[in-house]
Amino acid sequence: MARRRKDKEMAANVRLMKRPEREASYLRATLKGVALTFRHMVNPHKVTMQYPEEKWALSPRWRGTHVMEQHEDGRPKCVACGLCPAICPANCIRLVPGEDDQGNRYPVVYEIDEFRCIFCGMCQEVCPVEAIHVGQHYENSEYTRDNFVYDLDRLMSQKQPSTLLWDPSDPASE
Amino acid sequence: MELEPVYQVGQLSTTGFLIASVIKVLIVFLVVLVTVAMLTLLERKISAWMQDRLGPNRVGPGGLAQPVADGLKNILKEESNPGQAHRVFFVLAPMLAITPAMVTFAVIPLASPLPTPWGLVEMVIADMPIGVLFLLAFSSLGVYGIVIAGWASSNKYALLGGLRAGAQMISYEIALGMSLLSVLFLVGNVRLPEVVWGQQQLGLWFAIPLSISFLFFWVSAFAETNRLPFDLPEAESELITGYHTEYSSMKFSMFFIAEYAHVLTVSMLMATLFLGGWDIPFWSGDNMLGMADGTVVGAAPAVWKTLLTLLAFVVKTGFFIVMFMLIRWTLPRFRYDQVMDLGWKLMLPALLTVVTVTAGTILALDSAGVAYGLVYGLVLTAVNAVMLGIFLLVLDRGRVLSGGYARQEKRAHARAVARFHREEFEVGHGAPAEG
């Protein structure tokens, strides 16, 4: 027939497969689709999580906003050794060390820019006195960029638990 | 037809008629506006449930006040007027879209007639003797708003959307009217309360004896309301949002309200024409027809019957609305040529046949002296079931709507035409030069 010649004339020889009726039928596909959507509509299992009220459980390895540990009398545990600003790959920790009458070092200024921080957790790993930790926390929102620079007081007043990468009963991981 | 008992309730005085009409207008208009607002919420809820989500649930109990928040937002938003747009028509278009959508509720009977101490109150705002014609006339006015919006926006996507809307709505208006014809044959009247009365007398809702007309009416109702799978005038993926691309704030919202009002009208209309209107199934206590002179034919009217029938009407309308939404979130959009094929090549010839056969059956039944009742209806049911079966078989073979087959035949035809013209050209002018 002339059909073969027609196909030759086409630039790209596209042939449509003859599909069986049960696949090609618009009617059956429609009914199937309506049944499917209806099943989902009446299905009481919905996946939405009511976010501010409900939250996912964080992984124990989650590394979030920092926490500074403190002694019972409210002094920071930090001894201003300078290891964390040295190892910080994002260079987001600013530390000015001081020394009191007994020769104990303490941080005069300790600031972490949470905007620059990449939450690698190296500051926690390197800290010799287990003072700085990354916490299980992720809701950081502020009205200004300046507010993301956490000073010592703010770091000490963070409420969230520190990451479970660090075990408080075995502080030095020994 | 045997003689039905007649109840004299009494006619309303002119003042009473005016007061009753004003009350009816206010109530229906308010209820319709609130319902339309709630439909936008329902749409979002249903789509969410289908996708295993919860949907809006923050504003008010269970999200019920979401439409209020949406409306407030739309009113407070900045209105943008494109510089190239034709200002007059640009402003006029949303009004033209929303007015017909709001007018059509006037002729739909909502419940059985209500007897009051002052006389009989029909539960329809305007009991026009030309109800169906009025409805058709006004629902087809809706296309003007869309076409003018598309043209006045001076935006190519909006223009395309408007053109598509025009083509689609005019094409499916034919199918809509034709599928209505069978109903009108059967009732012999275009007054909508009479249509309800006809179904009560037949003992069957017209969806059963006129099943194929019902199917066609339903499909063309989707096209008339521009809902998926016929939402080519909007077609987000191709035309941004089609005719209302350039509209913002409350003007956009008016198109939105018009669409949902159309959904509501069409659902009410389908409930009235094919699901017995406010008729309660398997109960003859509500089979009544109110007359303009304050008499009621059939069962005795009562206030509680009015309330019950109103409930039945709401349930039926709700069924169609939910089906509209179910279909919208299930089916993908048709291609433009598929829409036109379905309308002109499939539905028009099929409907012409259906109308002829139905009219013939009715004529035969009448000449045979079969009384208008259950037997009459069952014969029609059988005839329609056969036609429906044939139609569904043809449709199931997938030659019209399945992309592959339709395209293949079209392509072959286009090639044949092109070759014919080329050969003619070659005969007349000799072979074309190489390159």
Contacts between the chains, C-beta under 8 A, distances in Angstrom:
chain1	res1	chain2	res2	distance
A	3	B	412	7.7
A	6	B	412	6.7
A	6	B	415	5.4
A	6	B	416	7.6
A	6	B	419	8.0
A	9	B	415	7.1
A	9	B	419	8.0
A	10	B	415	8.0
A	16	B	404	4.8
A	16	B	405	7.6
A	16	B	407	7.2
A	16	B	408	4.9
A	17	B	404	7.4
A	19	B	402	7.8
A	19	B	404	6.5
A	21	B	396	6.6
A	21	B	397	6.3
A	21	B	398	6.2
A	24	B	398	3.9
A	24	B	402	4.4
A	24	B	404	6.7
A	24	B	405	6.9
A	25	B	395	7.8
A	25	B	396	4.8
A	25	B	397	7.4
A	25	B	398	4.9
A	25	B	402	7.1
A	26	B	395	6.9
A	26	B	398	6.1
A	26	B	400	7.9
A	26	B	401	3.8
A	26	B	402	5.8
A	27	B	392	6.4
A	27	B	395	5.2
A	27	B	396	5.0
A	28	B	396	6.8
A	30	B	330	7.5
A	30	B	331	6.4
A	33	B	330	4.4
A	33	B	331	6.5
A	34	B	326	6.0
A	34	B	327	6.8
A	34	B	330	5.2
A	36	B	330	7.5
A	37	B	50	4.6
A	37	B	326	6.1
A	37	B	329	5.9
A	37	B	330	4.5
A	38	B	326	6.2
A	40	B	49	7.0
A	40	B	50	4.9
A	40	B	51	7.1
A	40	B	52	5.9
A	41	B	46	6.3
A	41	B	49	4.5
A	41	B	50	4.8
A	41	B	326	7.2
A	42	B	49	7.8
A	43	B	49	8.0
A	43	B	52	7.0
A	45	B	52	6.9
A	46	B	49	7.3
A	46	B	52	5.4
A	46	B	53	6.0
A	46	B	54	5.2
A	47	B	52	5.1
A	47	B	53	7.0
A	48	B	48	8.0
A	48	B	52	8.0
A	48	B	53	4.9
A	48	B	54	4.3
A	50	B	54	8.0
